[in-house]
């Protein structure tokens, strides 16, 4: 079944969480906050002192991607005039 433009395929939306699921999500978020500083410190430590160059590179890339975002990669597509005319309007 095709949807109309602007119509969602999931009319009821995301299912609501029950109390146990809400508590689990809350606990998980608290754990993330609790360990985020030590995880970041570990990344800095590995980046600075790892013997393996690949690990140092991956840590540095991860930190930079989180701080500044990933670099956009543009792709080019070549289309012939016949292909362009076949596209639905």
C-alpha positions as CSV (number, residue, x, y, z in Angstrom):
1,X,0.0,0.0,0.0
2,X,1.4,3.3,-1.0
3,X,1.2,6.3,1.3
4,X,0.3,9.8,0.4
5,X,2.9,12.5,0.6
6,X,3.4,13.6,4.2
7,X,1.6,10.5,5.6
8,X,3.3,8.3,8.0
9,X,3.5,4.5,7.6
10,X,3.1,4.2,11.4
11,X,-0.2,5.9,12.3
12,X,-0.2,4.9,15.9
13,X,3.4,6.3,16.4
14,X,6.1,4.8,18.6
15,X,4.7,2.4,21.3
16,X,4.6,3.8,24.8
17,X,7.0,2.5,27.4
18,X,5.6,0.7,30.4
19,X,7.0,1.6,33.9
20,X,9.7,-1.1,33.9
21,X,10.9,0.0,30.5
22,X,11.0,3.7,31.7
23,X,13.0,2.7,34.7
24,X,15.4,0.7,32.6
25,X,15.9,3.7,30.2
26,X,16.4,6.0,33.2
27,X,19.0,3.7,34.8
28,X,20.8,3.3,31.5
29,X,21.1,7.1,31.0
30,X,22.4,7.5,34.6
31,X,25.1,4.8,33.9
32,X,26.1,6.6,30.7
33,X,26.5,9.9,32.6
34,X,28.4,8.1,35.3
35,X,31.0,6.5,33.0
36,X,31.2,9.1,30.2
37,X,34.1,11.0,31.7
38,X,36.2,7.9,32.4
39,X,35.4,6.6,28.9
40,X,36.6,9.9,27.3
41,X,39.7,9.8,29.5
42,X,40.4,6.3,28.3
43,X,40.1,7.4,24.7
44,X,42.6,10.3,25.3
45,X,45.0,7.8,27.0
46,X,44.8,5.3,24.1
47,X,45.2,8.1,21.6
48,X,48.3,9.4,23.3
49,X,50.0,6.3,24.5
50,X,48.9,3.2,22.4
51,X,51.7,1.3,20.7
52,X,49.3,0.4,17.9
53,X,49.0,3.2,15.4
54,X,45.6,2.1,14.2
55,X,44.2,2.4,17.7
56,X,45.7,5.9,18.1
57,X,44.2,6.9,14.7
58,X,40.7,5.5,15.5
59,X,40.6,7.2,18.9
60,X,41.7,10.6,17.4
61,X,39.1,10.2,14.6
62,X,36.3,9.3,17.0
63,X,37.1,12.3,19.2
64,X,37.3,14.7,16.3
65,X,34.1,13.4,14.7
66,X,32.3,13.9,18.0
67,X,33.6,17.4,18.5
68,X,33.3,18.7,14.9
69,X,31.1,16.2,13.1
70,X,32.0,14.0,10.3
71,X,33.1,15.4,7.0
72,X,30.4,15.4,4.3
73,X,31.2,13.2,1.3
74,X,29.6,14.2,-1.9
75,X,28.9,11.7,-4.6
76,X,28.3,12.5,-8.2
77,X,25.9,10.6,-10.4
78,X,26.0,10.7,-14.1
79,X,22.8,10.3,-16.0
80,X,22.2,10.2,-19.7
81,X,19.4,12.2,-21.2
82,X,17.4,9.0,-21.7
83,X,17.6,8.2,-18.0
84,X,16.5,11.7,-17.1
85,X,13.4,11.5,-19.3
86,X,12.4,8.1,-17.8
87,X,12.2,9.5,-14.3
88,X,8.6,9.9,-13.0
89,X,7.4,13.5,-12.7
